[in-house]
Amino acid sequence: MRYTSIPEGFMPWQPTTWPDPPHIYVAGFSETLEKIIKETMLDEINNVISDANQVNGGLTHRGHVVILALMCAVDSIAAYPFSGGVGKRYTNFIKTYFPDEYQPFASVIYKLYRNSSVHNWNLFEVGIWPGSESVSTDGGSLSFGLLNFQDALTQAVESFLKDLPNKPDLQTNCIRRYTELKRRAV
């Protein structure tokens, strides 16, 4: 079957409507992947943040929900360019595509943010702020603002998608992951 990008009826949030994966990388695949990542993850997180701002005037008392969504988005997105276990993919994505200020903390973000928020709901050894606060290690523990991390994730996705047309190993990994997900769609 020939790969077609963005077919009629394509709904990024509904994998049964995704086009069949290409056998080899084609430019249209980047467009499809970009729509899936941006519309089902980044735009949805933006909607939650916008709603919280509208209702509460900020992210105070919405931080757990937002950090959970952000950490899971990194997890899901990292599975496209990288193979291996979750921790390996996660940290590789941060080290490779996140802004410089986050890269040295890839393992800490995985262990103390992602694992703690996903498995324990709370953060015990690190901190988050409800705004755009920069990465900081003041007081001995890592902290950053939710909006700062959101911006960093958006930049990371843009960098990853910019690399995709030029890196055959990245293309192979992305097609592999897309194919896995598409096969599971019912």
VOGU-712063 format. One record per residue (C-alpha): residue number from 1; residue in three letters; x negated, y, z negated. Coordinates in steps of 0.05 Angstrom, whole numbers, always signed. Example, Ala and Ser with C-alpha at 12.3 -4.5 7.8 and 13.67 -1.06 7.14 Angstrom:
2
@seq: 1&type: Ala&c1: -246&c2: -90&c3: -156
@seq: 2&type: Ser&c1: -273&c2: -21&c3: -143
***
This chain:
186
@seq: 1&type: Met&c1: +0&c2: +0&c3: +0
@seq: 2&type: Arg&c1: -25&c2: +70&c3: +18
@seq: 3&type: Tyr&c1: -36&c2: +118&c3: -40
@seq: 4&type: Thr&c1: +7&c2: +180&c3: -38
@seq: 5&type: Ser&c1: -1&c2: +237&c3: -85
@seq: 6&type: Ile&c1: +57&c2: +270&c3: -121
@seq: 7&type: Pro&c1: +113&c2: +231&c3: -87
@seq: 8&type: Glu&c1: +185&c2: +253&c3: -89
@seq: 9&type: Gly&c1: +216&c2: +230&c3: -154
@seq: 10&type: Phe&c1: +150&c2: +232&c3: -191
@seq: 11&type: Met&c1: +160&c2: +247&c3: -265
@seq: 12&type: Pro&c1: +93&c2: +250&c3: -302
@seq: 13&type: Trp&c1: +125&c2: +228&c3: -368
@seq: 14&type: Gln&c1: +156&c2: +166&c3: -335
@seq: 15&type: Pro&c1: +102&c2: +117&c3: -313
@seq: 16&type: Thr&c1: +151&c2: +77&c3: -271
@seq: 17&type: Thr&c1: +153&c2: +136&c3: -223
@seq: 18&type: Trp&c1: +77&c2: +143&c3: -218
@seq: 19&type: Pro&c1: +49&c2: +126&c3: -149
@seq: 20&type: Asp&c1: +12&c2: +60&c3: -144
@seq: 21&type: Pro&c1: -61&c2: +67&c3: -161
@seq: 22&type: Pro&c1: -110&c2: +76&c3: -103
@seq: 23&type: His&c1: -160&c2: +22&c3: -90
@seq: 24&type: Ile&c1: -215&c2: +74&c3: -84
@seq: 25&type: Tyr&c1: -216&c2: +146&c3: -105
@seq: 26&type: Val&c1: -178&c2: +196&c3: -62
@seq: 27&type: Ala&c1: -168&c2: +271&c3: -76
@seq: 28&type: Gly&c1: -93&c2: +262&c3: -87
@seq: 29&type: Phe&c1: -107&c2: +218&c3: -147
@seq: 30&type: Ser&c1: -138&c2: +277&c3: -184
@seq: 31&type: Glu&c1: -75&c2: +317&c3: -173
@seq: 32&type: Thr&c1: -32&c2: +261&c3: -200
@seq: 33&type: Leu&c1: -76&c2: +250&c3: -261
@seq: 34&type: Glu&c1: -78&c2: +325&c3: -275
@seq: 35&type: Lys&c1: -2&c2: +329&c3: -274
@seq: 36&type: Ile&c1: +4&c2: +269&c3: -321
@seq: 37&type: Ile&c1: -46&c2: +297&c3: -371
@seq: 38&type: Lys&c1: -23&c2: +368&c3: -369
@seq: 39&type: Glu&c1: +52&c2: +358&c3: -367
@seq: 40&type: Thr&c1: +58&c2: +299&c3: -415
@seq: 41&type: Met&c1: +6&c2: +319&c3: -466
@seq: 42&type: Leu&c1: -21&c2: +390&c3: -463
@seq: 43&type: Asp&c1: +45&c2: +423&c3: -444
@seq: 44&type: Glu&c1: +83&c2: +383&c3: -496
@seq: 45&type: Ile&c1: +35&c2: +404&c3: -550
@seq: 46&type: Asn&c1: +42&c2: +476&c3: -527
@seq: 47&type: Asn&c1: +117&c2: +468&c3: -533
@seq: 48&type: Val&c1: +112&c2: +443&c3: -605
@seq: 49&type: Ile&c1: +65&c2: +501&c3: -623
@seq: 50&type: Ser&c1: +111&c2: +551&c3: -589
@seq: 51&type: Asp&c1: +172&c2: +523&c3: -625
@seq: 52&type: Ala&c1: +135&c2: +526&c3: -692
@seq: 53&type: Asn&c1: +114&c2: +597&c3: -679
@seq: 54&type: Gln&c1: +185&c2: +616&c3: -660
@seq: 55&type: Val&c1: +218&c2: +583&c3: -720
@seq: 56&type: Asn&c1: +164&c2: +593&c3: -774
@seq: 57&type: Gly&c1: +121&c2: +650&c3: -747
@seq: 58&type: Gly&c1: +60&c2: +604&c3: -746
@seq: 59&type: Leu&c1: +34&c2: +534&c3: -756
@seq: 60&type: Thr&c1: +35&c2: +533&c3: -832
@seq: 61&type: His&c1: +76&c2: +472&c3: -852
@seq: 62&type: Arg&c1: +70&c2: +444&c3: -782
@seq: 63&type: Gly&c1: -5&c2: +429&c3: -783
@seq: 64&type: His&c1: +1&c2: +354&c3: -795
@seq: 65&type: Val&c1: +47&c2: +345&c3: -735
@seq: 66&type: Val&c1: +3&c2: +388&c3: -690
@seq: 67&type: Ile&c1: -64&c2: +356&c3: -711
@seq: 68&type: Leu&c1: -34&c2: +287&c3: -702
@seq: 69&type: Ala&c1: -11&c2: +305&c3: -631
@seq: 70&type: Leu&c1: -79&c2: +336&c3: -614
@seq: 71&type: Met&c1: -118&c2: +277&c3: -641
@seq: 72&type: Cys&c1: -74&c2: +227&c3: -603
@seq: 73&type: Ala&c1: -81&c2: +268&c3: -540
@seq: 74&type: Val&c1: -157&c2: +265&c3: -544
@seq: 75&type: Asp&c1: -150&c2: +190&c3: -554
@seq: 76&type: Ser&c1: -106&c2: +180&c3: -494
@seq: 77&type: Ile&c1: -145&c2: +227&c3: -447
@seq: 78&type: Ala&c1: -212&c2: +197&c3: -467
@seq: 79&type: Ala&c1: -189&c2: +129&c3: -443
@seq: 80&type: Tyr&c1: -189&c2: +154&c3: -371
@seq: 81&type: Pro&c1: -262&c2: +174&c3: -362
@seq: 82&type: Phe&c1: -294&c2: +126&c3: -412
@seq: 83&type: Ser&c1: -290&c2: +52&c3: -426
@seq: 84&type: Gly&c1: -305&c2: +14&c3: -489
@seq: 85&type: Gly&c1: -273&c2: +16&c3: -557
@seq: 86&type: Val&c1: -230&c2: +74&c3: -581
@seq: 87&type: Gly&c1: -285&c2: +106&c3: -623
@seq: 88&type: Lys&c1: -336&c2: +102&c3: -568
@seq: 89&type: Arg&c1: -289&c2: +133&c3: -516
@seq: 90&type: Tyr&c1: -266&c2: +186&c3: -564
@seq: 91&type: Thr&c1: -334&c2: +210&c3: -585
@seq: 92&type: Asn&c1: -361&c2: +206&c3: -514
@seq: 93&type: Phe&c1: -305&c2: +251&c3: -490
@seq: 94&type: Ile&c1: -319&c2: +303&c3: -544
@seq: 95&type: Lys&c1: -394&c2: +300&c3: -533
@seq: 96&type: Thr&c1: -387&c2: +306&c3: -458
@seq: 97&type: Tyr&c1: -329&c2: +353&c3: -446
@seq: 98&type: Phe&c1: -313&c2: +394&c3: -508
@seq: 99&type: Pro&c1: -344&c2: +463&c3: -518
@seq: 100&type: Asp&c1: -414&c2: +462&c3: -549
@seq: 101&type: Glu&c1: -390&c2: +481&c3: -619
@seq: 102&type: Tyr&c1: -351&c2: +415&c3: -625
@seq: 103&type: Gln&c1: -400&c2: +367&c3: -593
@seq: 104&type: Pro&c1: -446&c2: +355&c3: -654
@seq: 105&type: Phe&c1: -384&c2: +336&c3: -695
@seq: 106&type: Ala&c1: -355&c2: +284&c3: -647
@seq: 107&type: Ser&c1: -363&c2: +226&c3: -697
@seq: 108&type: Val&c1: -336&c2: +267&c3: -755
@seq: 109&type: Ile&c1: -275&c2: +288&c3: -713
@seq: 110&type: Tyr&c1: -262&c2: +216&c3: -695
@seq: 111&type: Lys&c1: -270&c2: +188&c3: -765
@seq: 112&type: Leu&c1: -246&c2: +243&c3: -811
@seq: 113&type: Tyr&c1: -194&c2: +277&c3: -767
@seq: 114&type: Arg&c1: -168&c2: +226&c3: -718
@seq: 115&type: Asn&c1: -170&c2: +165&c3: -762
@seq: 116&type: Ser&c1: -148&c2: +201&c3: -825
@seq: 117&type: Ser&c1: -90&c2: +238&c3: -793
@seq: 118&type: Val&c1: -66&c2: +178&c3: -753
@seq: 119&type: His&c1: -72&c2: +126&c3: -809
@seq: 120&type: Asn&c1: -64&c2: +168&c3: -872
@seq: 121&type: Trp&c1: -26&c2: +230&c3: -848
@seq: 122&type: Asn&c1: -71&c2: +275&c3: -891
@seq: 123&type: Leu&c1: -142&c2: +300&c3: -883
@seq: 124&type: Phe&c1: -185&c2: +287&c3: -944
@seq: 125&type: Glu&c1: -257&c2: +306&c3: -929
@seq: 126&type: Val&c1: -246&c2: +361&c3: -876
@seq: 127&type: Gly&c1: -200&c2: +419&c3: -865
@seq: 128&type: Ile&c1: -155&c2: +451&c3: -814
@seq: 129&type: Trp&c1: -129&c2: +521&c3: -808
@seq: 130&type: Pro&c1: -64&c2: +543&c3: -775
@seq: 131&type: Gly&c1: -97&c2: +593&c3: -727
@seq: 132&type: Ser&c1: -156&c2: +603&c3: -681
@seq: 133&type: Glu&c1: -210&c2: +597&c3: -733
@seq: 134&type: Ser&c1: -277&c2: +574&c3: -704
@seq: 135&type: Val&c1: -313&c2: +511&c3: -723
@seq: 136&type: Ser&c1: -345&c2: +519&c3: -791
@seq: 137&type: Thr&c1: -384&c2: +478&c3: -841
@seq: 138&type: Asp&c1: -380&c2: +530&c3: -897
@seq: 139&type: Gly&c1: -374&c2: +495&c3: -964
@seq: 140&type: Gly&c1: -404&c2: +431&c3: -937
@seq: 141&type: Ser&c1: -344&c2: +404&c3: -898
@seq: 142&type: Leu&c1: -321&c2: +414&c3: -827
@seq: 143&type: Ser&c1: -261&c2: +457&c3: -812
@seq: 144&type: Phe&c1: -230&c2: +491&c3: -752
@seq: 145&type: Gly&c1: -165&c2: +523&c3: -731
@seq: 146&type: Leu&c1: -111&c2: +483&c3: -695
@seq: 147&type: Leu&c1: -106&c2: +534&c3: -640
@seq: 148&type: Asn&c1: -182&c2: +533&c3: -631
@seq: 149&type: Phe&c1: -181&c2: +458&c3: -624
@seq: 150&type: Gln&c1: -123&c2: +462&c3: -576
@seq: 151&type: Asp&c1: -162&c2: +511&c3: -533
@seq: 152&type: Ala&c1: -223&c2: +465&c3: -537
@seq: 153&type: Leu&c1: -182&c2: +406&c3: -514
@seq: 154&type: Thr&c1: -154&c2: +446&c3: -455
@seq: 155&type: Gln&c1: -225&c2: +466&c3: -435
@seq: 156&type: Ala&c1: -248&c2: +394&c3: -441
@seq: 157&type: Val&c1: -192&c2: +369&c3: -396
@seq: 158&type: Glu&c1: -209&c2: +423&c3: -344
@seq: 159&type: Ser&c1: -283&c2: +403&c3: -346
@seq: 160&type: Phe&c1: -266&c2: +329&c3: -340
@seq: 161&type: Leu&c1: -219&c2: +341&c3: -281
@seq: 162&type: Lys&c1: -272&c2: +385&c3: -248
@seq: 163&type: Asp&c1: -323&c2: +328&c3: -254
@seq: 164&type: Leu&c1: -275&c2: +275&c3: -227
@seq: 165&type: Pro&c1: -283&c2: +287&c3: -152
@seq: 166&type: Asn&c1: -359&c2: +284&c3: -157
@seq: 167&type: Lys&c1: -374&c2: +225&c3: -203
@seq: 168&type: Pro&c1: -361&c2: +155&c3: -176
@seq: 169&type: Asp&c1: -367&c2: +121&c3: -245
@seq: 170&type: Leu&c1: -315&c2: +170&c3: -272
@seq: 171&type: Gln&c1: -269&c2: +155&c3: -213
@seq: 172&type: Thr&c1: -275&c2: +80&c3: -225
@seq: 173&type: Asn&c1: -259&c2: +87&c3: -299
@seq: 174&type: Cys&c1: -200&c2: +133&c3: -285
@seq: 175&type: Ile&c1: -171&c2: +86&c3: -233
@seq: 176&type: Arg&c1: -181&c2: +27&c3: -281
@seq: 177&type: Arg&c1: -143&c2: +62&c3: -337
@seq: 178&type: Tyr&c1: -88&c2: +88&c3: -292
@seq: 179&type: Thr&c1: -79&c2: +18&c3: -263
@seq: 180&type: Glu&c1: -74&c2: -12&c3: -333
@seq: 181&type: Leu&c1: -21&c2: +37&c3: -353
@seq: 182&type: Lys&c1: +18&c2: +32&c3: -289
@seq: 183&type: Arg&c1: +21&c2: -44&c3: -294
@seq: 184&type: Arg&c1: +53&c2: -38&c3: -363
@seq: 185&type: Ala&c1: +108&c2: +8&c3: -339
@seq: 186&type: Val&c1: +177&c2: -24&c3: -336
***
